[in-house]
Amino acid sequence: MTGVAAGDRLRSGKAAWRRLTPLQRMQAIVGVLAVAAIALGFVDTSLGIGIAAAAALYGLSKLPPRPRLAGQVALVAAFAYPEPSFAAILAVFFAVFWLPPQFKRYAVPGVALATAVAYPFYLDKLFVVPLLGSFPSVNTGVAMVVFIMMAVGLNVVVGYAGLLDLGYVAFYAFGAYTAAWLASVQFSNVKLHIGSVGISHAMPGLHLSIWLILPIAGIITALAGVLIGLPTLRLRGDYLAIVTLGFGEILPQVARNGANFGGFNLTNGPNGITPVDAPGFGKALHNATGGVLPRDFLSDPSGQNLYFWTAIGLLVLTVFACFRLRDSRLGRAWIAIREDEIAAAAMGIPLMRTKTWAYASGAFFGGVSGAFYASFKGSAFPGDFFFNISIFILSMVILGGMGNIWGVIVGAALLSYLDREGLANIGAWINVHFHANIDVPPYESGIFGLIIILVMLFRPEGLIPSRRRRAELHEGVHDQPLYDVLHEGS
């Protein structure tokens, strides 16, 4: 009964909040943020200033155009001296905001891409984020971009087609091991070098160029996605989730016990496959371009930056492909299946083939990201592909907003940063300011679970939802009668 009463109070609170006018909501939110800024300012001055800036940004977004412009100029000027990097970020953000709508559509992703590409050059000049500490390193940025790629790929299966996949880590593992097989000494009984860089040509094993391995890994993983998806085509809901969960558990076990796979050492068991060859363009292209194209990433002084820029390039291709898929005939069929599978079948959409394409497309991007990440780490271990990763990537999609690529990117970036550096920085801040001794990272699964619970309760459509998803959850689906039942027979 206590749980029922709490649920009733929550629903009544939501209803009371919706009855407020937009101005009243804005005043309430700004007031709460202002009180929090004053209170937390006594604990950490930078945290209080950061919350005050957040309150100012939110309040400015609700003002009419001319007062908003004046407030934006004043806010940039206020931070120009103490935090010039923050003032520069605000200035660029406000400038893009004031562009005409026809230009804003392209300016926003263009500025975001330019900001990401130039990130290694201005990282050491950025301000310190309150509570979170410094901005993520380039090494962490590579891992974040890889997880964003996987989340965008899973969004094809879950967000577009509405197929709950709890075993996406299997595609990630397939891609990683494909790269490890084709760019290492694992199969030492053969010797084949095609575009290999940074290693001796006398080294045994398969050594293909990473630029060949990436599409090969994507294609092989897409075929694996078809094979995994075939048994699930007639399933829905919980049954579909359980079957995909089973496949996600089987493949890591195969990798862990594959040292004697019918008498053949396929995966080298728990020891994994290491080292995996690094990317590069070879000596000939390096010399022909005057050193612009690196010979190999490991020996290059800016190797970390090269990995980061390569990951950004792969992410751009992934996002472009997913946008084209969404707007294609196949993408519209996926959305129709997600909305109502029976109605989609009645309209002539081939369910089996369309679902299979969803699994194959999502698996392709998971395989490419897994192959690149194995090359970045220089290894592929079965311990890297446990079930929690599938749930972690699914949480990114849910947090950002299922079906919306930009929302998925934001959700994946936020959770992957918290996983890599954010939670550790928060724990360090708490220990310093409250004289505690808390190790936050061991509790990260519980923290991520709490985040998802809060999102499901207060914003179930995600942080940046698609317009269709927002309409479904907030406006509902209203049945329209075929005739006026009140005047029937009149």
Secondary structure as GFF3:
##gff-version 3
##sequence-region A 1 490
A	DSSP	alpha_helix	2	19	.	.	.	ID=ss1
A	DSSP	alpha_helix	22	41	.	.	.	ID=ss2
A	DSSP	alpha_helix	45	61	.	.	.	ID=ss3
A	DSSP	alpha_helix	65	79	.	.	.	ID=ss4
A	DSSP	alpha_helix	84	97	.	.	.	ID=ss5
A	DSSP	alpha_helix	101	117	.	.	.	ID=ss6
A	DSSP	alpha_helix	119	122	.	.	.	ID=ss7
A	DSSP	three_ten_helix	123	125	.	.	.	ID=ss8
A	DSSP	alpha_helix	138	155	.	.	.	ID=ss9
A	DSSP	pi_helix	156	160	.	.	.	ID=ss10
A	DSSP	alpha_helix	169	182	.	.	.	ID=ss11
A	DSSP	beta_strand	183	184	.	.	.	ID=ss12
A	DSSP	beta_strand	191	194	.	.	.	ID=ss13
A	DSSP	beta_strand	205	208	.	.	.	ID=ss14
A	DSSP	alpha_helix	210	229	.	.	.	ID=ss15
A	DSSP	three_ten_helix	230	232	.	.	.	ID=ss16
A	DSSP	alpha_helix	237	256	.	.	.	ID=ss17
A	DSSP	three_ten_helix	258	260	.	.	.	ID=ss18
A	DSSP	three_ten_helix	269	271	.	.	.	ID=ss19
A	DSSP	alpha_helix	282	288	.	.	.	ID=ss20
A	DSSP	alpha_helix	303	326	.	.	.	ID=ss21
A	DSSP	alpha_helix	329	339	.	.	.	ID=ss22
A	DSSP	alpha_helix	341	346	.	.	.	ID=ss23
A	DSSP	alpha_helix	351	377	.	.	.	ID=ss24
A	DSSP	three_ten_helix	382	384	.	.	.	ID=ss25
A	DSSP	alpha_helix	387	400	.	.	.	ID=ss26
A	DSSP	alpha_helix	405	417	.	.	.	ID=ss27
A	DSSP	pi_helix	418	422	.	.	.	ID=ss28
A	DSSP	alpha_helix	423	434	.	.	.	ID=ss29
A	DSSP	three_ten_helix	441	443	.	.	.	ID=ss30
A	DSSP	alpha_helix	444	458	.	.	.	ID=ss31
A	DSSP	alpha_helix	467	475	.	.	.	ID=ss32
A	DSSP	three_ten_helix	485	487	.	.	.	ID=ss33
###
